[in-house]
Amino acid sequence: MFRHRTPKGRYECTVSGLRWVCDRDVILKYHFRNWEPYSQLLKDMQYGQGGPLLDITMELGELEEVHLPHFVCLGTNPSLRNEMKILHVEEHGVSVEEVHEVTRFHAKILHPKFSAISVILSYIFFGT
């Protein structure tokens, strides 16, 4: 479990790779979750894991941006970025959100709402 209290600024956890931007004091708490309970769901949705599954909770404030770590090799294929989505695992189901920007190691979301969350990638890029 990671817990950070940060004033206005840009931050990165050196252990998880999670980055965030806030315009006032925030307290965020997060931990890694196991993908196993969601493996069939991902398969049914025709997506694969694109990064770690993080369970993030805001104890104080809101984030302007969150940059979720991913392990997708983007190479030179620009369409690959379009196939990346953000999976939200919530108590009553799942939802998928568009990514605002993709960099070599992160997927950026503006004004995020949190749950268990991760980057996922369409199966067409996994060769299945």
C-alpha positions as CSV (number, residue, x, y, z in Angstrom):
1,M,0.0,0.0,0.0
2,F,1.3,3.4,-1.0
3,R,0.0,6.6,0.5
4,H,1.2,10.1,-0.5
5,R,0.3,13.5,0.7
6,T,1.5,16.1,-1.8
7,P,1.1,19.9,-2.3
8,K,0.5,21.4,-5.7
9,G,2.9,20.0,-8.2
10,R,3.9,17.0,-10.4
11,Y,4.9,13.7,-8.8
12,E,6.0,10.2,-9.6
13,C,6.2,7.1,-7.4
14,T,9.6,5.5,-8.1
15,V,8.3,2.1,-7.1
16,S,4.9,1.9,-9.1
17,G,5.7,4.4,-11.9
18,L,2.4,6.2,-11.2
19,R,2.6,9.9,-11.9
20,W,0.1,12.6,-10.9
21,V,-0.5,16.3,-11.2
22,C,-2.4,18.3,-8.7
23,D,-3.2,22.0,-8.3
24,R,-3.7,21.8,-4.5
25,D,-3.0,19.5,-1.6
26,V,-4.0,15.9,-2.1
27,I,-3.8,12.6,-0.3
28,L,-3.8,9.5,-2.5
29,K,-3.6,5.9,-1.5
30,Y,-3.1,3.0,-3.9
31,H,-2.0,-0.6,-4.2
32,F,-1.5,-3.2,-6.9
33,R,-4.3,-5.7,-7.4
34,N,-4.2,-9.2,-9.0
35,W,-5.4,-9.4,-12.6
36,E,-6.5,-13.1,-12.2
37,P,-10.2,-12.4,-11.2
38,Y,-10.5,-10.3,-14.4
39,S,-8.7,-12.5,-16.9
40,Q,-11.9,-14.0,-18.4
41,L,-13.6,-10.6,-18.5
42,L,-10.7,-9.2,-20.5
43,K,-10.8,-12.1,-22.8
44,D,-14.6,-11.7,-23.4
45,M,-14.0,-8.0,-24.1
46,Q,-11.2,-8.9,-26.5
47,Y,-8.6,-6.9,-24.6
48,G,-5.3,-7.8,-22.9
49,Q,-3.4,-6.4,-20.0
50,G,-1.4,-3.3,-20.9
51,G,-0.2,-2.4,-17.4
52,P,-0.5,-3.1,-13.7
53,L,-4.0,-3.1,-12.1
54,L,-3.9,-0.3,-9.5
55,D,-6.6,0.4,-6.9
56,I,-6.5,4.1,-6.3
57,T,-8.4,6.1,-3.7
58,M,-8.4,9.8,-3.1
59,E,-8.5,10.7,0.6
60,L,-8.3,14.4,0.0
61,G,-8.6,16.6,-3.1
62,E,-8.7,15.7,-6.8
63,L,-6.0,15.2,-9.4
64,E,-5.7,17.3,-12.6
65,E,-4.0,14.4,-14.3
66,V,-2.9,10.8,-13.7
67,H,-0.3,9.0,-15.8
68,L,-0.8,5.3,-15.5
69,P,2.2,3.1,-16.2
70,H,2.0,0.7,-19.1
71,F,4.3,-2.0,-20.5
72,V,3.1,-1.9,-24.2
73,C,5.9,-1.6,-26.7
74,L,4.6,1.1,-29.0
75,G,7.2,0.8,-31.7
76,T,6.5,2.9,-34.7
77,N,2.9,1.9,-35.2
78,P,0.8,5.1,-34.4
79,S,-2.5,3.2,-34.5
80,L,-1.5,1.2,-31.5
81,R,-2.1,4.3,-29.3
82,N,-5.7,4.3,-30.5
83,E,-6.2,0.7,-29.3
84,M,-5.2,1.6,-25.7
85,K,-8.0,2.2,-23.3
86,I,-8.4,2.6,-19.6
87,L,-10.3,-0.1,-17.7
88,H,-12.2,0.8,-14.6
89,V,-13.2,-2.1,-12.3
90,E,-16.0,-0.9,-10.1
91,E,-18.3,-2.6,-7.5
92,H,-21.1,-3.0,-10.0
93,G,-19.2,-3.8,-13.2
94,V,-16.6,-2.4,-15.5
95,S,-16.3,0.6,-17.8
96,V,-13.8,1.6,-20.5
97,E,-12.4,5.1,-20.9
98,E,-10.4,6.7,-23.7
99,V,-6.8,7.7,-23.1
100,H,-6.0,11.4,-23.5
101,E,-2.4,10.9,-24.4
102,V,0.1,8.0,-24.6
103,T,3.8,8.3,-24.0
104,R,6.5,5.7,-24.1
105,F,5.7,4.4,-20.6
106,H,2.5,6.1,-19.5
107,A,-1.2,6.7,-20.5
108,K,-2.5,10.1,-19.4
109,I,-6.1,10.7,-18.1
110,L,-7.4,14.2,-17.3
111,H,-9.5,14.8,-14.2
112,P,-9.6,11.1,-13.3
113,K,-12.2,9.3,-11.3
114,F,-10.8,6.3,-9.4
115,S,-11.5,2.6,-8.9
116,A,-9.3,-0.3,-9.7
117,I,-7.8,1.0,-12.9
118,S,-5.4,0.0,-15.7
119,V,-4.3,0.3,-19.3
120,I,-5.7,-2.4,-21.6
121,L,-5.0,-3.1,-25.2
122,S,-7.1,-4.6,-28.0
123,Y,-6.3,-8.2,-28.7
124,I,-5.5,-7.5,-32.3
125,F,-2.1,-6.3,-31.2
126,F,-1.4,-9.4,-29.1
127,G,-1.6,-11.6,-32.2
128,T,-4.5,-13.8,-30.9
